[in-house]
Amino acid sequence: MPKRISNETKEEIMKLYDHGSGLSPIEIARQTGVSYPSVYGLTRVRQRVNPETGQPFESLTQYRDYNARQRVNPETGQPFESLSQYQDYNARQRVNPETGQPFESRSQYQDYRERQKVNRPENQRLGGLIRRRLKNLGKNQSWLAEEIGVTRQSVSLYVKGRSVPKDDLLQKLYSSLDVQYGILDDLLEDFDNE
């Protein structure tokens, strides 16, 4: 579940956007450590006006929901009723490579996608690197979680190879562990060359 953005961070984002000498949402995301879509939702999307209400969209979710309802569901010939219904439809259009049949639901599709992410070789390599560096530094997973601003459970998933941090967190992770890699691809390249 995504972490909620604190009111203080939201205020900082809006302050940077309104008075940050022309900072773009991507630059604000880098400065604040908040994901780009979240920053975009707090800044740019609110500049767009919802034709149904005449008011600015309140969030990126509201904007996406509006756009989904503008699309026509080919199964019914009627507009989609919500973003959720649109996403369900799109998931059912995809074919499950394990069965050769379309996915029955969005949750089935999401479960499949999650299984594909777990225990990939690159996840395992990153987990091994984290374990070695923590041992060399005499630190533990709780320390690393605090350093990079995530839960201990997230670090545990990285170490077990079940998850890989997003690029901005990966940079913090490398910095905290004193590792000289720019991106995960650099790490994988080194492992492949060993």
C-alpha positions as CSV (number, residue, x, y, z in Angstrom):
1,M,0.0,0.0,0.0
2,P,1.5,3.4,-0.9
3,K,2.6,5.6,1.8
4,R,0.4,8.7,2.5
5,I,2.1,12.0,1.9
6,S,2.1,14.1,5.0
7,N,0.4,17.5,5.0
8,E,3.8,19.1,5.6
9,T,5.2,17.4,2.5
10,K,2.2,18.4,0.4
11,E,2.7,22.0,1.6
12,E,6.4,21.9,0.6
13,I,5.5,20.5,-2.8
14,M,2.9,23.3,-3.4
15,K,5.4,25.9,-2.2
16,L,8.1,24.6,-4.5
17,Y,5.7,24.5,-7.4
18,D,4.2,27.9,-6.7
19,H,7.4,29.7,-5.7
20,G,10.2,27.4,-6.8
21,S,11.5,29.5,-9.6
22,G,9.9,27.4,-12.3
23,L,10.7,23.9,-10.9
24,S,9.1,21.1,-12.9
25,P,7.1,18.3,-11.1
26,I,10.0,15.9,-11.8
27,E,12.5,18.3,-10.1
28,I,10.2,18.7,-7.2
29,A,9.8,14.9,-7.0
30,R,13.6,14.5,-6.8
31,Q,13.9,17.2,-4.1
32,T,11.1,15.9,-1.9
33,G,11.6,12.2,-2.5
34,V,7.9,11.9,-3.5
35,S,7.0,10.0,-6.6
36,Y,6.5,11.9,-9.8
37,P,2.8,10.9,-10.3
38,S,2.1,12.1,-6.8
39,V,3.7,15.5,-7.4
40,Y,2.0,15.7,-10.7
41,G,-1.3,15.0,-9.0
42,L,-0.7,17.7,-6.5
43,T,0.4,20.3,-9.0
44,R,-0.4,20.1,-12.7
45,V,-3.6,18.1,-12.6
46,R,-5.2,20.7,-10.3
47,Q,-4.7,23.2,-13.1
48,R,-7.1,21.3,-15.3
49,V,-10.8,22.0,-15.1
50,N,-13.4,19.3,-14.7
51,P,-16.0,20.0,-17.4
52,E,-18.7,18.3,-15.3
53,T,-18.2,20.6,-12.3
54,G,-16.4,23.7,-13.7
55,Q,-14.0,23.3,-10.9
56,P,-10.3,22.1,-11.0
57,F,-9.8,18.4,-10.5
58,E,-9.0,17.7,-6.8
59,S,-6.6,14.8,-7.5
60,L,-4.9,12.7,-10.1
61,T,-7.4,9.9,-9.3
62,Q,-10.4,12.2,-9.9
63,Y,-8.8,13.2,-13.2
64,R,-8.2,9.6,-14.3
65,D,-11.7,8.7,-13.3
66,Y,-13.1,11.4,-15.4
67,N,-11.0,10.4,-18.4
68,A,-12.1,6.7,-18.0
69,R,-15.7,7.7,-18.0
70,Q,-15.2,9.5,-21.4
71,R,-14.3,6.1,-23.0
72,V,-16.9,3.7,-24.4
73,N,-17.1,0.2,-23.2
74,P,-17.1,-2.0,-26.3
75,E,-19.0,-4.7,-24.5
76,T,-21.9,-2.5,-23.6
77,G,-21.7,0.4,-26.0
78,Q,-22.0,2.7,-23.0
79,P,-19.4,4.9,-21.4
80,F,-17.5,3.2,-18.5
81,E,-19.0,4.1,-15.2
82,S,-15.7,4.5,-13.4
83,L,-11.9,4.2,-13.5
84,S,-12.2,0.8,-11.7
85,Q,-14.6,-0.5,-14.3
86,Y,-12.3,0.6,-17.1
87,Q,-9.3,-1.0,-15.5
88,D,-11.2,-4.2,-15.0
89,Y,-12.2,-4.2,-18.7
90,N,-8.5,-3.7,-19.7
91,A,-7.3,-6.5,-17.5
92,R,-9.8,-8.9,-19.0
93,Q,-8.5,-8.0,-22.5
94,R,-5.1,-9.4,-21.6
95,V,-4.2,-13.0,-22.2
96,N,-2.7,-15.0,-19.3
97,P,0.4,-16.7,-20.7
98,E,0.0,-19.5,-18.1
99,T,-3.4,-20.5,-19.4
100,G,-3.7,-19.0,-22.8
101,Q,-7.1,-17.6,-21.8
102,P,-8.0,-14.0,-21.0
103,F,-7.7,-12.9,-17.4
104,E,-11.0,-13.2,-15.6
105,S,-10.5,-10.1,-13.4
106,R,-8.1,-7.3,-12.6
107,S,-7.2,-9.0,-9.3
108,Q,-6.2,-12.1,-11.2
109,Y,-4.1,-10.0,-13.6
110,Q,-2.4,-8.2,-10.7
111,D,-1.7,-11.5,-8.9
112,Y,0.0,-12.7,-12.1
113,R,2.0,-9.5,-12.4
114,E,3.2,-9.7,-8.8
115,R,4.3,-13.4,-9.2
116,Q,6.3,-12.3,-12.2
117,K,8.2,-9.7,-10.2
118,V,9.0,-12.0,-7.3
119,N,12.4,-13.7,-7.1
120,R,13.7,-12.5,-10.5
121,P,17.5,-12.9,-10.7
122,E,18.1,-9.2,-10.5
123,N,16.0,-9.0,-7.3
124,Q,18.2,-11.8,-5.9
125,R,21.4,-10.1,-6.8
126,L,20.3,-6.8,-5.3
127,G,19.2,-8.7,-2.1
128,G,22.7,-10.4,-1.9
129,L,24.4,-7.0,-2.3
130,I,22.3,-5.5,0.5
131,R,23.1,-8.4,2.8
132,R,26.8,-8.2,2.1
133,R,27.0,-4.4,2.5
134,L,25.0,-4.4,5.8
135,K,27.3,-7.1,7.2
136,N,30.4,-5.2,6.1
137,L,29.1,-2.0,7.6
138,G,28.0,-3.8,10.8
139,K,24.4,-2.5,10.3
140,N,21.0,-4.1,10.2
141,Q,17.8,-3.8,8.1
142,S,16.2,-1.5,10.6
143,W,19.0,0.9,10.2
144,L,18.8,0.8,6.4
145,A,15.0,1.3,6.5
146,E,15.4,4.4,8.6
147,E,18.2,5.7,6.3
148,I,16.2,5.4,3.1
149,G,12.8,6.3,4.6
150,V,10.9,3.0,4.2
151,T,9.5,0.4,6.5
152,R,11.7,-2.4,7.8
153,Q,9.3,-4.8,5.9
154,S,10.2,-3.1,2.6
155,V,13.9,-3.6,3.3
156,S,13.2,-7.2,4.2
157,L,11.4,-7.7,0.8
158,Y,14.4,-6.2,-1.0
159,V,16.8,-8.5,0.9
160,K,14.6,-11.6,0.1
161,G,14.5,-10.6,-3.6
162,R,10.7,-10.2,-3.6
163,S,10.8,-6.5,-4.5
164,V,13.1,-3.9,-5.9
165,P,12.9,-0.2,-4.8
166,K,12.0,2.5,-7.3
167,D,14.9,4.4,-8.8
168,D,14.8,7.3,-6.3
169,L,14.9,4.9,-3.4
170,L,17.5,2.8,-5.1
171,Q,19.8,5.9,-5.2
172,K,19.2,6.4,-1.5
173,L,19.9,2.7,-0.9
174,Y,23.2,2.8,-2.8
175,S,24.2,6.0,-1.0
176,S,23.4,4.6,2.4
177,L,25.3,1.4,1.7
178,D,28.2,3.3,0.1
179,V,27.8,1.5,-3.2
180,Q,29.0,3.2,-6.4
181,Y,26.2,2.2,-8.8
182,G,24.0,4.6,-10.7
183,I,21.1,2.3,-11.5
184,L,20.2,-1.3,-11.1
185,D,21.3,-2.0,-14.6
186,D,24.9,-1.1,-13.6
187,L,24.7,-3.5,-10.7
188,L,23.4,-6.3,-13.0
189,E,26.1,-5.6,-15.5
190,D,28.8,-6.1,-12.9
191,F,27.2,-9.3,-11.7
192,D,27.0,-10.6,-15.3
193,N,30.7,-9.8,-15.8
194,E,31.8,-11.7,-12.7
